[in-house]
Amino acid sequence: RNPLLKLQVDICFDTGALPFLTQWKCARVRDYVLALEPCSAPCESRASLREKEMIPWLCPGEKRISRLWIKVTEKDS
């Protein structure tokens, strides 16, 4: 929710398929960016994820479908 812009953003996703939510931002002057990314692995190096056995794999021909719902609402306060 951003009271200055009077906006609220809701994100819904299947935590069984995408169990992590990564947040990153770039806070340069006049160039502010914020991202919220549902994902299948934490935001760490591949070496670290491999060591922890947390790299998600797809077999040849396998596919996964994930649904994501994003709602932007104008709010008065």
HELIX and SHEET records of a PDB file:
HELIX    1   1 ARG A   46  GLU A   51  1                                   6    
SHEET    1   A 2 LEU A   7  PHE A  13  0                                        
SHEET    2   A 2 LEU A  68  GLU A  74 -1                                        
SHEET    1   B 2 PHE A  20  ARG A  28  0                                        
SHEET    2   B 2 ASP A  31  CYS A  39 -1                                        
END                                                                             
